[in-house]
């Protein structure tokens, strides 16, 4: 990631960066060290969804980021004598609003940006990071394209390739198996089918997409099509208001009894969305609070709950971001190149355990989970089935 980085920028981007240089945080002598120099303070810009369709994800991230900043600075809000100030901006899930907010922050001298729940927003912000040579740490946004997009962009959460690879771990041996991808015939569904083909197909699986028109309301014929294909595994990628009807059809047609069916387990708000299918589905999972067993996770959960929140799916992303930012500031003292260097190859303990920022493309290598839902009174709660080793689901390195 460190090859010819200045040459990769267009002349307009270089001009913009030079114009902004005068606004960069100043480095002043540390009062405690007359011979050395230290950054008196630095401002971090957090841009994520505080409103809009992904506001719930934004709340999870923000609650955990604040808890993580407190944790990583031992409650002082500073590291090595450098005070960390935070400016929060709401992107409402809109790339244009995000870009406007990021430009305003950069114009005010901010050279560390983090956040973003939406992949579309993250990709737009990553472009700004490259053009203006600022550090950017993406949050819950899962698009694989974010990894390796440029040398200034990192991520504090998992990516789609890790989800798909985790789905494959429900089979003892992928080679020679048939995997049906049951999804809507839209960009989201097509993207998931392509990812399964690229990742699990490369391991020897035959991938057979069953794509359903986005406006379909009757799913029995499609469930029957899946059943007739006799796959070894069904990977379901579905979103929207028809989820309940789809799962009902899959259950009533016997798909869930005849074939292992895997899908991603979302945040707590979705635990009751699967109806009678709940206890028959195998779930891959990024995080729920009962999955990891370590001191960092305990500290995060307790801090979030003390603030009136609940640790949920994207809490680790916010907590990790704070740890990464504090480390970058401590090591880089506000210099973007030095902060990038500090994060490349960075290994740390996060709420999910050992985390590694892969040096070559900035993927965040981490464990994933196999989970099931179990009845608990009138609702369902997640239960850990197995922890999947980080190396087993590491995405191919972006070139």
C-alpha positions in Angstrom: 0.0 0.0 0.0 3.0 2.3 0.4 4.2 2.3 -3.3 4.2 5.6 -5.2 1.4 7.1 -3.2 1.9 10.7 -4.2 2.2 9.8 -7.8 -1.2 8.1 -7.7 -3.0 11.4 -7.1 -4.1 13.7 -9.9 -2.8 17.2 -10.2 -6.2 18.7 -9.0 -6.0 16.5 -5.8 -2.5 17.6 -5.1 -3.5 21.3 -5.5 -6.4 20.8 -3.1 -4.2 19.1 -0.6 -1.7 21.9 -0.7 -4.4 24.4 -0.2 -5.6 22.6 2.8 -2.1 22.1 4.3 -2.3 25.5 6.0 -5.3 24.3 8.0 -3.6 21.1 9.3 -3.3 20.8 13.1 -0.1 22.5 14.3 2.5 20.7 16.2 3.6 22.7 19.3 6.4 22.0 21.8 5.3 19.7 24.7 5.3 21.7 27.9 6.8 18.7 29.6 9.7 18.2 27.1 11.6 21.2 25.9 13.7 19.2 23.6 10.9 17.2 21.9 7.7 18.3 20.1 4.3 17.0 20.7 0.8 17.7 19.3 -1.1 19.7 21.8 -4.5 18.7 20.5 -6.1 17.0 17.5 -9.7 17.0 16.2 -11.3 13.8 14.8 -14.3 14.0 12.5 -16.9 11.2 13.0 -19.4 11.1 10.1 -22.1 8.5 10.3 -25.9 7.9 10.2 -27.6 9.7 13.1 -30.8 9.8 11.1 -32.1 8.0 8.0 -32.6 4.3 7.3 -29.3 3.3 9.0 -29.7 5.4 12.1 -29.8 2.4 14.4 -26.4 1.2 13.1 -25.1 4.7 13.6 -26.3 4.7 17.2 -24.5 1.4 17.9 -21.3 2.7 16.4 -21.4 6.0 18.2 -22.2 4.6 21.7 -19.3 2.1 21.3 -16.9 4.7 19.8 -17.4 7.0 22.9 -16.9 4.0 25.2 -13.8 3.0 23.2 -12.3 6.4 23.3 -12.7 6.4 27.1 -11.2 2.9 27.3 -8.2 3.6 25.0 -7.3 6.9 26.8 -7.9 5.6 30.4 -10.7 8.1 30.8 -8.5 11.1 30.1 -9.6 11.9 26.5 -5.9 12.3 25.6 -2.9 10.3 24.7 0.8 11.2 25.2 -0.3 14.7 26.2 -2.4 15.2 23.0 -6.0 16.2 23.7 -8.4 14.4 21.4 -11.4 16.5 20.3 -14.3 15.0 18.4 -16.6 16.6 15.9 -19.8 14.6 15.0 -21.6 14.9 11.7 -24.8 13.2 10.5 -24.7 11.9 6.9 -28.3 10.5 7.0 -27.0 7.6 4.8 -26.6 10.1 1.9 -23.2 10.1 0.1 -23.6 13.8 -0.9 -24.3 14.9 2.7 -21.3 12.9 3.8 -19.0 14.4 1.3 -20.2 17.9 2.2 -19.5 17.2 5.9 -16.1 15.7 5.2 -15.1 18.6 3.1 -16.1 21.0 5.8 -14.1 19.1 8.4 -11.0 18.9 6.2 -11.4 22.6 5.4 -11.3 23.2 9.2 -8.1 21.3 9.5 -9.3 17.8 10.4 -7.2 15.1 9.0 -8.7 12.0 10.7 -12.2 10.9 9.6 -14.1 7.8 10.8 -17.6 6.4 10.8 -20.0 5.5 8.0 -22.6 2.7 8.1 -23.5 2.9 4.4 -21.2 1.3 1.9 -22.1 4.0 -0.7 -21.2 6.7 1.8 -17.9 4.9 2.7 -16.8 4.7 -0.9 -17.5 8.4 -1.5 -15.6 9.4 1.7 -12.7 7.1 0.7 -12.4 9.1 -2.5 -12.2 12.3 -0.5 -9.6 10.8 1.8 -7.4 10.0 -1.2 -7.9 13.4 -2.8 -7.1 15.3 0.3 -4.5 12.9 1.9 -6.4 12.4 5.2 -6.7 9.3 7.3 -10.1 7.6 7.0 -11.4 4.6 9.1 -14.6 3.2 7.7 -17.1 1.7 10.1 -19.9 -0.9 9.7 -20.0 -0.4 5.8 -19.3 -3.9 4.5 -18.6 -3.5 0.8 -15.4 -5.4 -0.2 -14.5 -2.5 -2.5 -13.5 -0.4 0.5 -10.6 -2.7 1.3 -7.5 -1.7 -0.6 -9.3 1.2 -2.3 -6.4 3.6 -1.4 -3.6 3.8 1.1 -5.4 6.3 3.4 -8.5 4.1 4.0 -8.8 1.6 6.7 -11.8 -0.2 8.3 -12.8 -1.0 11.8 -15.4 -3.7 11.0 -15.7 -6.8 8.9 -16.5 -7.0 5.2 -18.8 -9.0 3.0 -16.2 -11.5 2.0 -15.8 -12.5 5.6 -19.5 -13.1 5.9 -19.5 -15.3 2.8 -16.5 -17.3 3.9 -18.1 -17.9 7.3 -21.2 -19.3 5.5 -18.9 -21.8 3.8 -17.7 -23.1 7.2 -21.1 -24.7 7.8 -19.9 -27.4 5.3 -17.2 -29.8 6.3 -15.7 -29.7 2.8 -16.7 -27.2 0.2 -15.0 -28.9 -2.8 -17.5 -30.7 -4.9 -20.5 -29.3 -3.1 -23.5 -27.4 -4.6 -24.5 -24.1 -3.0 -27.7 -22.4 -3.9 -27.9 -18.6 -3.4 -31.4 -17.6 -2.7 -31.7 -13.8 -3.1 -33.6 -11.0 -4.7 -32.9 -10.1 -8.3 -31.4 -6.7 -7.5 -28.0 -5.2 -6.9 -27.8 -6.6 -3.4 -28.8 -10.1 -4.4 -26.7 -10.2 -7.5 -23.7 -9.0 -5.5 -24.1 -11.7 -2.9 -24.4 -14.3 -5.7 -21.2 -13.0 -7.3 -19.4 -13.0 -3.9 -20.4 -16.7 -3.2 -19.2 -17.6 -6.7 -15.9 -15.8 -6.2 -15.2 -17.0 -2.8 -16.8 -20.5 -2.3 -16.7 -21.3 -6.1 -13.0 -20.8 -6.0 -12.9 -23.5 -3.3 -14.5 -26.0 -5.6 -18.2 -25.4 -5.0 -20.8 -25.3 -7.8 -22.9 -22.2 -7.2 -26.5 -22.0 -8.5 -28.3 -18.7 -8.0 -32.1 -18.6 -7.5 -32.9 -15.0 -7.9 -36.4 -13.7 -7.2 -38.0 -10.6 -8.7 -37.9 -7.7 -6.2 -41.6 -7.1 -6.4 -42.6 -10.8 -5.9 -45.0 -11.6 -3.0 -45.5 -15.3 -3.5 -42.4 -17.4 -2.7 -43.7 -21.0 -2.8 -42.5 -21.7 -6.4 -39.1 -20.4 -5.6 -38.8 -22.4 -2.4 -39.8 -25.5 -4.4 -37.1 -24.6 -7.0 -34.5 -24.6 -4.3 -35.7 -27.9 -2.9 -35.7 -29.6 -6.3 -32.1 -28.6 -6.9 -31.0 -30.6 -3.9 -28.1 -28.4 -3.0 -25.8 -29.2 -0.1 -26.2 -25.7 1.3 -28.5 -22.7 0.8 -27.2 -19.2 1.3 -29.9 -16.7 1.8 -29.3 -13.0 1.1 -32.6 -11.1 1.6 -33.6 -7.6 2.8 -36.9 -5.7 3.1 -40.5 -6.1 4.0 -41.0 -9.5 2.3 -38.5 -11.3 4.5 -41.2 -12.8 6.8 -43.2 -14.2 3.9 -40.1 -15.6 2.3 -39.0 -17.4 5.4 -42.5 -18.7 5.9 -42.5 -20.2 2.4 -39.1 -21.8 2.9 -40.3 -23.4 6.1 -43.6 -24.6 4.8 -42.1 -26.1 1.7 -39.7 -28.1 3.9 -36.5 -26.5 2.7 -35.3 -25.8 6.2 -35.8 -29.5 7.2 -34.1 -31.0 4.1 -31.1 -28.7 3.5 -28.8 -26.6 5.7 -29.9 -23.0 5.3 -27.4 -20.2 6.2 -28.0 -16.5 6.4 -26.5 -13.5 8.3 -27.8 -12.7 11.8 -28.4 -9.0 12.0 -28.9 -6.7 15.1 -31.2 -7.4 18.0 -34.1 -5.7 16.3 -34.2 -8.6 13.7 -34.1 -11.6 16.2 -37.9 -12.0 16.0 -38.2 -11.6 12.2 -37.8 -15.3 11.2 -41.1 -16.7 12.7 -41.4 -20.4 12.7 -38.1 -20.7 10.8 -36.1 -19.2 13.6 -34.7 -22.3 15.2 -34.1 -24.1 11.9 -31.7 -21.5 10.3 -27.9 -21.6 10.7 -26.7 -18.0 11.2 -23.3 -16.5 10.4 -22.6 -13.6 12.6 -20.3 -10.6 13.0 -21.0 -10.0 16.7 -23.5 -10.3 19.5 -22.5 -9.4 23.1 -22.5 -13.0 24.3 -20.2 -14.4 21.6 -16.7 -13.2 22.7 -15.4 -13.9 26.2 -12.7 -11.4 27.0 -12.0 -8.4 29.2 -12.2 -5.9 26.3 -15.7 -7.1 25.4 -16.8 -7.0 29.0 -15.5 -3.4 29.4 -17.3 -2.3 26.2 -20.6 -3.9 27.2 -20.5 -2.5 30.7 -19.6 1.0 29.4 -22.4 1.1 26.8 -25.0 -0.2 29.3 -23.8 2.4 31.9 -24.6 5.0 29.2 -28.1 3.7 28.7 -27.4 1.8 25.5 -27.1 -1.9 24.5 -24.1 -3.6 22.8 -25.2 -4.8 19.4 -24.1 -5.9 16.0 -21.9 -3.0 15.1 -20.6 -2.0 18.5 -17.1 -3.5 17.9 -16.7 -1.3 14.9 -17.1 1.9 16.9 -14.9 0.6 19.8 -12.2 -0.6 17.4 -12.2 2.7 15.6 -11.4 4.5 18.8 -8.5 2.2 19.6 -7.1 2.6 16.1 -7.4 6.4 16.2 -5.8 6.7 19.6 -2.9 4.4 18.4 -2.5 6.4 15.2 -2.4 9.8 17.1 0.1 8.5 19.7 2.4 7.1 17.0 1.9 9.6 14.2 1.4 12.9 16.1 -1.0 14.2 13.5 1.2 13.5 10.5 -1.0 11.5 8.1 1.8 9.4 6.6 3.1 8.5 10.0 -0.5 7.6 11.2 -1.0 5.4 8.1 2.3 3.7 8.8 1.3 3.1 12.5 -1.9 1.4 11.5 -0.5 -0.9 8.8 0.1 -4.2 10.5 -1.3 -2.9 13.8 -2.4 -5.8 16.1 -4.6 -5.1 19.0 -7.2 -6.6 21.3 -10.8 -5.5 20.5 -14.1 -6.7 21.8 -14.0 -9.7 19.4 -10.4 -10.6 20.6 -7.3 -10.4 18.5 -7.5 -8.0 15.5 -5.0 -7.4 12.8 -4.9 -4.6 10.3 -3.4 -6.4 7.2 -0.6 -4.2 6.0 -1.1 -4.8 2.2 -4.7 -3.8 1.8 -5.9 -2.7 5.3 -8.4 -5.5 5.7 -9.3 -6.1 9.3 -8.6 -9.8 10.1 -10.9 -11.1 12.8 -12.9 -14.1 14.1 -16.4 -14.6 13.0 -19.2 -16.7 14.6 -21.7 -19.5 13.9 -24.9 -18.8 15.8 -28.4 -20.2 16.3 -31.5 -18.5 17.7 -33.2 -20.2 20.6 -36.6 -19.5 22.1 -36.6 -17.4 25.2 -40.1 -16.8 26.5 -42.0 -15.0 23.7 -38.9 -14.0 21.8 -35.6 -15.4 20.5 -32.0 -14.9 21.6 -28.7 -15.8 19.9 -26.6 -18.6 21.2 -23.0 -19.2 20.1 -22.4 -22.5 18.2 -18.8 -22.0 17.2 -16.1 -19.4 16.8 -14.5 -19.3 13.3 -10.8 -18.6 13.3 -9.8 -15.3 11.7 -7.4 -16.8 9.2 -10.1 -19.3 8.0 -12.3 -16.4 6.8 -9.7 -13.8 5.9 -10.5 -12.2 2.5 -8.2 -12.5 -0.5 -5.8 -9.6 -0.4 -6.9 -6.8 -2.6 -4.5 -5.9 -5.4 
